[in-house]
Amino acid sequence: FRFNAFYMQQIYEDQPFSPPGVWNRMEYRPLEGFVFAVTPFNFTSIQGNLPSAPALMGNTVIWKPSNTAAFSAYFIYRLLEEAGLPPGVINFVPGDGPPVGDPAFASPHFSGLHFTGSTATFQHMWRTIGRHLDAYRSYPRIVGETGGKDFIMVHPSADPVAVATAIVRGSFEYQGQKCSAASRVYVPESLWPEVRTSLLDQLSEVRMGPVEDFTHFINAVIDRRAFEKITGYIEAARADAHCQILAGGGYSDEEGYFIEPTVILTDDPLTRTMQEEIFGPVVTLYVYPDARLEETLVLVNDTSPYALTGAIFARDRDAIAHMTDRLVDAAGNFYINDKPTGAVVGQQPFGGARKSGTNDKAGSYLNLVRWISARSIKETFNPPRHFGYPFLQPDPSDAEAGPSAT
């Protein structure tokens, strides 16, 4: 909330030049209508940001929370009310998708969508908006952050222990239920033995259990639907001759939906778990020959339709510069010698392109400008009193030359 207020002030301070006798100014108006904010289950703070960012810029918002996180979202709504948010500015409407979304998209006053969730849902919403385009008073702003198939690309000069740590943290924090979670890793043959040893050693220390015990690094996934999807990928990998379950692979739904942090080793860089978003505690590793670095960079860039987050690891400065350049479009949030998760507001504005969303960078002014419609205002203090301009006067050189000049 405080960062967005600061960014809003920056936007308001961006004013045009005014010459003598004229006052030029920009008015940053809210959109003409309401914004529909649809929030995910996995980040409580994002639930608060999606409706409040448009509201901060003057918009009325309809807020549909995730059904699996409605309770925490409701308390954020209550917090905003307690802080003095006027009634009707943010309207909290929990419920299933179509009963809430269909009337919103059908309204001529719909002016914007602020969404975080699955790629399929976002694409369905975009198509729905397109079908109603003729009915809207204005063209809606569409802002979405969707899926990811986030990578860690390792150079032979990297620190193998740092790589292993990034795999554990980046893949398994919050059970991998992050759009930014590391899900595919490319390790050079020369480093693989050390990376493998450190990775397995660290995973042996990981504890799994209920969230009430803070020593548990892994907790349950969100619901049965997620549990069945994630375990389906594990079983498919187990049956794949090109894949080996290197660590984990176990799961239980006897009391909660618990899935062990699972590491898959593959000799096929295009196997399903290297391409498709899983959204769970599963990461797949591909060991590449050191001499095929350039080909592997092509794999990193081209394997997935997403471009949300990614990380490279190297201690060679030239290699860092080269990989950063080669992977320029592969991730909207790019990390060097760090895990590809954990963006901090004010430090790493968050968002990705391709099938990962519109890259409007939550946690920066770039997101807020999507919720305003600027009006340019010119005020003249001494208006002209005749239509004539100075250039309409006769050319003095014509008068000096006389009639023969023609």
Buried (B, 14 or more C-beta within 10 A) or exposed (E): BEBBEEBBEEBEEEEEEEEEEEEBEBEBEBBEBBBBBBBBBBBBEBBBBBBBBBBBBBBBBBBBBBEBBBEBBBEBBEEBBEEEBEEEBBBBBBEEBEEBBEEBBEBEBBBBBBBBBBBEBBEEBBEBBEEBEEEBEBEBBBBBBBBBBBBBBBBBBBBBBBBBBBBBBBBBBBBBBBBBBBBBBBBBEEBBEBBBEBBEEBBEEBEBBEEEEEEBBBBBBBEEEBBEEBBEBBEBBEEBEEBBBBBBBEBBBEEEBBBBBBBBBBEBBEBBBBBBBBBBBBBBBBBBEEEEBEEBBEBBBEBBBBBBBBBBBBEEEEBBEBBEEBBEEBBBBBBEBBBBBBBEBEEBBBBBBBBBBBBBBBBBBBBBBBBBBEEEEEEEEEEEEEEEEEEEEEEEEEEEEEEEEE
